[in-house]
Amino acid sequence: MPEMLRQNQFFRTNALAAFGQVLDGISRDPAMILWLDLNSNRKNSPNENWARELMELFALGIGTPAAPNYSEADIKQATRAFTGYTIGADGNFFFNTAQHDSSTKTVLGKTCESGDQVNAILLQHVRNGRNVCAYYLAAKLFSFFAYPVTPDSSVVGDLAKTFLNAGHSIRALVEAILKSREFSSTTAYRALIKSPVEEATAALRMLGAERVPSSGVMSALDAQGQRLFRPPDVGGWQSGRGWVNVSTVLSRDNMNARIVNSLGKPELTEAGGQPVATLLQGLTTGTAKVDKVIGLLVDGDLPSTTRSALVTYANTATTDEKTRGLFNLVLAQPAYQLN
């Protein structure tokens, strides 16, 4: 767990850095070293786990059977370059020169000796006239922020060029994505399903909380399969439709109900949340109450039939209990489950 916290801090610090800096740093990250057995990668007994995931998950992607982005030989050669990467007695990265294979390696047609040189080769790898890493990362980040695409999608090319022209800057790539026409398109509108953490965080923020209250939120996240700092594997948690099934939908609703039911109670107000009465203070009609709640939670955008039903309910919501019920009903809408 301490290693995962340090890894999280590393990603937060370097989230918008040059991608080469991220690759070099994560190659030395104790959590990653433990996850992928890099500490057992020695010159006389190489372990390919790190080199394989570096290419497949982090830098290049697999490609297609007809046009793979790397070969088994590339993995074996890169593995040798990362020999000696381990963790010292103090828990920090340690380069064990005695276990490093210092011979010349060939990765993706380029000669190298060290792990950092492998990372540099991956950044510059060109196949069929395009930089593989740039297209792969542009597609991954666009899919995270907007809607799912592949490296071959038409929206990716210009983003990849921006990334390259800015010296592999993640900041420049993210800025280009957020300013792109596609990001604001109807295709991107509510195209992504919130993860449990995104769903809980959104509700807490919209209700004014500044930190996670002691209202069972963490256990509710566990029930949905997203225990913080404990991903299921090195690839992280699932995404998209994988978050939504019969059991997780019920868990989502229960989690949101816990958050809303804590409105006005010490566990939420002490976390910065507003008392329930103040959220709809001065609003006397059901229409005004519904407009306020859906404005807070779903950008004011719900089907007219749903909105009408909520107004009917809100016209009788004269108590805190029924006001909480209004929030619960909106949080249970499909619109709230989407980004």
C-alpha positions in Angstrom: 0.0 0.0 0.0 2.7 2.6 0.7 4.2 1.9 -2.7 0.8 2.5 -4.4 0.5 5.8 -2.6 3.9 6.9 -3.8 3.0 5.8 -7.3 -0.2 7.9 -7.1 1.9 10.9 -6.0 4.3 10.3 -8.9 1.5 10.3 -11.4 -0.1 13.4 -9.9 3.3 15.3 -10.0 4.1 14.2 -13.6 0.6 13.9 -15.1 1.3 16.7 -17.6 5.0 16.2 -18.0 6.9 15.0 -21.0 6.0 11.4 -21.6 9.6 10.3 -21.7 10.0 11.6 -18.1 6.9 9.5 -17.1 8.4 6.3 -18.7 11.7 6.8 -17.1 10.1 7.5 -13.7 7.6 4.6 -13.8 10.5 2.2 -14.7 12.0 3.1 -11.4 8.7 3.1 -9.4 8.8 0.6 -6.5 5.2 -0.4 -6.9 5.7 -1.1 -10.6 8.9 -3.0 -9.9 7.0 -5.2 -7.5 3.9 -5.6 -9.7 5.9 -6.8 -12.7 8.7 -8.7 -11.0 11.3 -6.2 -12.3 13.3 -6.9 -9.1 13.8 -10.5 -10.3 15.1 -9.4 -13.7 18.8 -10.4 -13.6 21.4 -10.8 -16.3 21.5 -14.6 -15.8 17.8 -15.0 -15.3 15.8 -12.4 -17.2 12.1 -11.7 -16.4 10.1 -10.3 -19.4 7.1 -9.0 -17.5 8.1 -5.4 -17.4 9.4 -5.1 -20.9 6.2 -6.7 -22.3 3.8 -4.5 -20.4 5.9 -1.4 -21.1 5.4 -2.0 -24.8 1.8 -3.4 -24.7 0.1 -1.2 -22.1 2.2 2.0 -21.7 4.0 3.0 -24.8 3.0 1.3 -28.1 0.0 -1.0 -27.9 0.0 -4.4 -29.5 -1.0 -3.3 -33.0 -2.7 -6.0 -35.1 -1.7 -9.6 -36.0 -0.9 -8.4 -39.5 1.0 -5.4 -38.3 2.3 -5.8 -34.7 4.0 -2.8 -33.1 6.8 -4.9 -31.7 8.1 -8.5 -31.7 9.0 -11.1 -29.1 12.6 -10.5 -30.0 12.2 -6.8 -29.1 10.8 -7.8 -25.7 13.7 -10.1 -25.0 16.2 -7.5 -25.9 14.5 -4.8 -23.9 14.3 -7.1 -20.9 18.1 -7.4 -20.9 18.4 -3.6 -20.9 16.3 -3.4 -17.7 18.3 -6.0 -15.8 19.5 -4.7 -12.4 16.4 -2.5 -11.8 15.4 -3.3 -8.2 14.5 -1.9 -4.8 17.0 -1.1 -2.2 16.9 -1.7 1.6 15.4 1.8 2.1 12.4 1.0 -0.2 13.6 3.3 -3.0 14.8 2.4 -6.5 18.3 0.8 -6.7 20.3 0.0 -9.8 22.3 -3.2 -9.1 25.2 -2.9 -11.6 26.3 -6.5 -10.6 23.0 -7.8 -12.1 22.9 -5.6 -15.2 23.6 -7.0 -18.6 25.8 -4.4 -20.1 26.1 -5.9 -23.6 24.6 -4.1 -26.6 21.0 -4.8 -27.4 18.8 -4.1 -30.4 15.2 -3.0 -29.8 13.0 -2.0 -32.8 16.0 -2.0 -35.0 18.0 0.5 -32.8 21.0 -0.3 -30.6 20.9 0.5 -26.9 22.4 -0.6 -23.6 20.2 0.8 -20.8 16.5 0.9 -19.9 16.3 4.7 -20.4 17.6 4.2 -23.9 14.8 1.6 -24.5 12.3 4.2 -23.4 13.8 6.8 -25.8 13.5 4.3 -28.7 9.9 3.6 -27.9 9.1 7.3 -28.0 10.7 7.6 -31.5 9.4 4.4 -33.0 7.9 5.0 -36.5 6.0 2.4 -38.4 4.3 3.0 -41.8 5.2 6.6 -41.6 3.7 7.5 -38.2 5.0 7.6 -34.7 3.5 4.6 -32.9 3.7 5.9 -29.4 2.2 9.3 -30.3 -0.8 7.7 -32.0 -1.3 5.2 -29.2 -1.1 7.7 -26.4 -3.3 10.2 -28.3 -6.0 7.5 -28.8 -5.8 6.4 -25.1 -6.2 9.9 -23.7 -8.9 11.0 -26.2 -10.8 7.8 -25.3 -10.5 8.7 -21.6 -11.8 12.3 -22.0 -14.2 12.1 -24.9 -15.3 8.8 -26.5 -13.6 5.5 -27.4 -11.3 5.6 -30.5 -8.4 3.6 -31.9 -5.0 4.9 -33.1 -6.4 4.6 -36.6 -9.4 6.9 -36.0 -9.4 10.1 -37.9 -9.5 12.3 -34.8 -6.1 11.0 -33.6 -3.7 12.2 -36.3 -3.7 15.9 -35.5 -3.5 15.2 -31.7 -0.5 12.9 -32.3 1.3 15.7 -34.3 0.6 18.2 -31.5 2.1 15.8 -29.0 5.2 15.3 -31.1 5.7 18.9 -31.9 5.6 19.8 -28.2 8.4 17.4 -27.3 6.1 14.6 -26.2 4.3 16.9 -23.8 1.3 15.4 -22.1 0.1 18.9 -21.2 0.0 19.9 -24.9 -1.8 16.7 -25.8 -4.5 17.1 -23.1 -5.0 20.8 -24.0 -5.4 19.9 -27.7 -8.0 17.2 -26.8 -10.0 19.6 -24.5 -10.0 22.3 -27.1 -10.9 20.0 -30.0 -14.2 20.2 -31.8 -14.7 16.5 -31.2 -14.5 16.9 -27.5 -17.5 19.2 -27.5 -19.4 17.2 -30.1 -22.7 15.4 -29.7 -20.8 12.2 -30.1 -18.8 12.9 -26.9 -21.7 14.1 -24.9 -22.4 11.6 -22.2 -20.4 9.0 -24.1 -18.6 7.6 -21.1 -19.8 5.7 -18.0 -18.6 7.1 -14.7 -16.4 4.8 -12.7 -17.6 4.3 -9.0 -14.9 6.8 -7.8 -16.0 9.4 -10.4 -19.6 8.9 -9.5 -19.0 9.3 -5.7 -16.6 12.3 -6.2 -19.0 14.1 -8.5 -21.9 13.7 -6.0 -19.8 14.9 -3.0 -18.4 17.9 -4.9 -21.8 19.0 -6.1 -23.1 18.7 -2.6 -20.3 20.9 -1.3 -18.1 18.3 0.5 -14.4 19.0 0.5 -13.3 15.6 1.6 -14.7 12.1 1.8 -17.2 11.8 4.8 -17.4 8.8 7.1 -20.7 7.7 5.6 -19.7 4.3 4.1 -18.5 5.7 0.8 -15.3 3.7 0.8 -17.0 0.4 1.5 -19.5 1.2 -1.2 -16.6 1.6 -3.7 -15.3 -1.7 -2.6 -18.6 -3.4 -3.3 -18.5 -2.0 -6.9 -15.0 -3.4 -7.4 -12.9 -0.2 -7.2 -10.9 -0.2 -4.0 -8.6 2.7 -4.1 -4.9 2.0 -4.3 -5.7 -1.7 -5.0 -6.3 -2.1 -8.7 -6.9 -5.7 -9.9 -3.8 -5.7 -12.1 -1.1 -3.5 -13.6 -3.6 -2.4 -16.3 -5.8 -0.8 -13.7 -9.6 -1.1 -13.4 -12.0 -1.9 -16.2 -13.9 1.0 -17.8 -17.1 1.6 -19.8 -19.9 -0.9 -19.7 -17.8 -3.1 -17.4 -18.9 -0.9 -14.5 -22.6 -1.5 -15.1 -24.4 -4.7 -14.3 -27.3 -5.8 -12.1 -25.3 -5.8 -8.9 -23.2 -2.7 -9.5 -26.2 -0.5 -10.5 -27.8 -1.4 -7.1 -24.5 -0.7 -5.3 -24.3 2.7 -7.1 -27.8 3.7 -6.0 -27.1 2.6 -2.5 -23.8 4.6 -2.4 -25.5 7.7 -3.7 -28.3 7.3 -1.2 -25.7 7.1 1.6 -24.2 10.3 0.5 -27.5 12.1 0.2 -28.9 10.7 3.4 -25.8 12.2 5.2 -26.8 15.7 4.1 -27.1 17.9 7.1 -25.6 15.3 9.4 -22.2 15.7 11.0 -20.4 13.2 8.8 -21.1 15.4 5.7 -21.2 18.9 7.2 -17.9 18.3 8.9 -16.5 17.4 5.4 -17.7 20.7 4.1 -21.1 19.6 2.8 -24.1 21.9 3.0 -27.1 21.3 5.2 -30.0 20.0 3.1 -32.2 22.9 3.9 -29.7 25.4 2.5 -29.4 23.6 -0.8 -33.0 24.5 -1.8 -33.4 27.6 0.4 -35.9 30.1 -0.8 -37.3 27.8 -3.5 -41.1 27.3 -3.0 -42.3 25.5 -6.2 -41.6 22.0 -7.4 -40.3 23.4 -10.7 -37.7 25.6 -9.0 -36.5 22.8 -6.8 -36.1 20.4 -9.7 -34.4 22.9 -11.8 -31.9 23.6 -9.0 -31.2 19.9 -8.3 -30.9 18.8 -12.0 -28.7 21.9 -12.6 -26.4 20.7 -9.8 -26.3 17.1 -10.8 -27.0 16.6 -14.5 -26.3 20.0 -16.2 -30.0 20.7 -16.2 -30.5 18.1 -18.9 -33.1 15.4 -18.4 -36.0 14.0 -20.6 -39.1 16.2 -20.3 -41.2 13.2 -19.0 -38.6 12.6 -16.3 -38.5 16.2 -15.3 -42.3 16.4 -15.1 -42.4 13.4 -12.8 -39.8 15.0 -10.6 -41.7 18.3 -10.4 -44.8 16.4 -9.3 -42.8 14.7 -6.6 -41.1 17.9 -5.5 -44.4 19.8 -5.2 -45.1 17.6 -2.1 -41.5 17.6 -0.9 -41.9 19.9 2.1 -39.6 18.0 4.5 -35.9 17.3 4.6 -36.7 13.6 4.0 -38.5 14.3 0.7 -35.9 16.8 -0.3 -33.3 14.1 0.1 -35.6 11.9 -2.0 -35.5 14.3 -4.8 -31.7 14.3 -4.8 -31.7 10.5 -4.7 -34.1 10.2 -7.7 -31.9 12.5 -9.8 -28.7 10.6 -8.8 -30.3 7.4 -9.9 -31.0 8.7 -13.4 -29.0 7.3 -16.4 -27.9 10.8 -17.2 -26.0 11.0 -13.9 -24.1 7.8 -14.6 -22.5 9.3 -17.7 -19.8 11.8 -18.4 
